[in-house]
Amino acid sequence: MNMLSTYHRTYAEYNSWANEAIIAAILKMPDNEYYQPIFPKSLPIHQILNHVLVMDKVWLGEVRQVDVGITSGMQILHETKHAYIRDRRAIDIEIAELMDQLTARDLRSLIRYDEPQEGFEEWPMMLEVAHIFRHQIHHRGQVSVLMQNSSVEAPKLDGLFLPQHIKASAVVPQARAS
């Protein structure tokens, strides 16, 4: 596996780990805090997490060049916390599997997607992969801020708290000098 593939695979592992930490926290959260806005004008945690799931599915569809039938980035795919969790875990597995399949050539290629206002666009796959991980990180940050103002402690999602097996997976063996 090359450095670029290792980098993206490690991000897939990090995202899965961070999403599991969020799941553990929301399972402890009372429904009124999870399904209702914590602050005036804020979105409910459930809606934010559904948005991330929607965009991950849209992204996987773009990469695979298939229509996933999603009509809005704010579409609620799952009305319940438990249905969301099942799908989140399944999509995290799909993302990790995709990262395992991507080659350096794939990552250097262009992805074609349909932007509602602009029409079809092309974008480097390497940047697209990085974008999907940044998108998850951004919204997990929002959820963490909301949790800090709830009855449930927000998980520590910083890289310093990564499990050792994920840290170890980021190490690419050096080629031996002959």
Secondary structure in CASP SS format (residue, H / E / C, confidence):
PFRMAT SS
TARGET T0000
AUTHOR 0000-0000-0000
METHOD secondary structure of the structure
MODEL  1
M C 1.00
N C 1.00
M H 1.00
L H 1.00
S H 1.00
T H 1.00
Y H 1.00
H H 1.00
R H 1.00
T H 1.00
Y H 1.00
A H 1.00
E H 1.00
Y H 1.00
N H 1.00
S H 1.00
W H 1.00
A H 1.00
N H 1.00
E H 1.00
A H 1.00
I H 1.00
I H 1.00
A H 1.00
A H 1.00
I H 1.00
L H 1.00
K H 1.00
M C 1.00
P C 1.00
D H 1.00
N H 1.00
E H 1.00
Y H 1.00
Y H 1.00
Q C 1.00
P C 1.00
I C 1.00
F C 1.00
P C 1.00
K C 1.00
S C 1.00
L C 1.00
P C 1.00
I H 1.00
H H 1.00
Q H 1.00
I H 1.00
L H 1.00
N H 1.00
H H 1.00
V H 1.00
L H 1.00
V H 1.00
M H 1.00
D H 1.00
K H 1.00
V H 1.00
W H 1.00
L H 1.00
G H 1.00
E H 1.00
V H 1.00
R H 1.00
Q C 1.00
V C 1.00
D C 1.00
V C 1.00
G C 1.00
I C 1.00
T C 1.00
S C 1.00
G C 1.00
M C 1.00
Q C 1.00
I C 1.00
L C 1.00
H C 1.00
E C 1.00
T C 1.00
K H 1.00
H H 1.00
A H 1.00
Y H 1.00
I H 1.00
R H 1.00
D H 1.00
R H 1.00
R H 1.00
A H 1.00
I H 1.00
D H 1.00
I H 1.00
E H 1.00
I H 1.00
A H 1.00
E H 1.00
L H 1.00
M H 1.00
D H 1.00
Q H 1.00
L C 1.00
T C 1.00
A H 1.00
R H 1.00
D H 1.00
L H 1.00
R H 1.00
S C 1.00
L E 1.00
I E 1.00
R E 1.00
Y E 1.00
D E 1.00
E E 1.00
P C 1.00
Q C 1.00
E C 1.00
G E 1.00
F E 1.00
E E 1.00
E E 1.00
W E 1.00
P E 1.00
M H 1.00
M H 1.00
L H 1.00
E H 1.00
V H 1.00
A H 1.00
H H 1.00
I H 1.00
F H 1.00
R H 1.00
H H 1.00
Q H 1.00
I H 1.00
H H 1.00
H H 1.00
R H 1.00
G H 1.00
Q H 1.00
V H 1.00
S H 1.00
V H 1.00
L H 1.00
M H 1.00
Q H 1.00
N C 1.00
S C 1.00
S C 1.00
V C 1.00
E C 1.00
A C 1.00
P C 1.00
K C 1.00
L C 1.00
D C 1.00
G H 1.00
L H 1.00
F H 1.00
L C 1.00
P C 1.00
Q H 1.00
H H 1.00
I H 1.00
K H 1.00
A H 1.00
S H 1.00
A C 1.00
V C 1.00
V C 1.00
P C 1.00
Q C 1.00
A C 1.00
R C 1.00
A C 1.00
S C 1.00
END
